[in-house]
């Protein structure tokens, strides 16, 4: 019988506006001092609906949960400042978080 592995999803707030998923991966690895063997998966990335002009938010999963995040319970935040950006990691959103990306004015529907 195979052991079931439960993947825990984390939310990250305070991401610099205009960041790509690759930018977020690098930022997270530096903020949490992840070793090279820890893979960061950015599951979603969008403007922060509470700070749409300033920041973005994302949901993340890790191949191995970093120690700082492994200690979090459902009611706490892990705050890190890196490159003058205040990042907040949490898992208290019960797998539901408001992510919003406004419609692109130039898009067309075929």
ChimeraX attribute file (.defattr): number of C-alpha atoms within 10 A of each C-alpha:
attribute: neighborCount
match mode: 1-to-1
recipient: residues
	/A:1	3
	/A:2	4
	/A:3	5
	/A:4	6
	/A:5	6
	/A:6	6
	/A:7	11
	/A:8	15
	/A:9	21
	/A:10	22
	/A:11	23
	/A:12	24
	/A:13	19
	/A:14	21
	/A:15	25
	/A:16	20
	/A:17	16
	/A:18	12
	/A:19	17
	/A:20	14
	/A:21	16
	/A:22	12
	/A:23	12
	/A:24	22
	/A:25	17
	/A:26	13
	/A:27	18
	/A:28	21
	/A:29	16
	/A:30	12
	/A:31	15
	/A:32	15
	/A:33	13
	/A:34	18
	/A:35	11
	/A:36	7
	/A:37	8
	/A:38	14
	/A:39	15
	/A:40	19
	/A:41	16
	/A:42	21
	/A:43	13
	/A:44	12
	/A:45	21
	/A:46	22
	/A:47	25
	/A:48	22
	/A:49	15
	/A:50	13
	/A:51	13
	/A:52	15
	/A:53	10
	/A:54	13
	/A:55	19
	/A:56	25
	/A:57	30
	/A:58	23
	/A:59	22
	/A:60	21
	/A:61	16
	/A:62	16
	/A:63	12
	/A:64	15
	/A:65	18
	/A:66	15
	/A:67	11
	/A:68	12
	/A:69	17
	/A:70	10
	/A:71	10
	/A:72	15
	/A:73	11
	/A:74	10
	/A:75	9
	/A:76	13
	/A:77	17
	/A:78	15
	/A:79	16
	/A:80	15
	/A:81	11
	/A:82	13
	/A:83	8
	/A:84	8
	/A:85	12
	/A:86	13
	/A:87	20
	/A:88	17
	/A:89	23
	/A:90	20
	/A:91	23
	/A:92	17
	/A:93	13
	/A:94	9
	/A:95	11
	/A:96	11
	/A:97	13
	/A:98	12
	/A:99	16
	/A:100	15
	/A:101	12
	/A:102	9
	/A:103	7
	/A:104	7
	/A:105	6
	/A:106	5
	/A:107	7
	/A:108	6
	/A:109	3
	/A:110	3
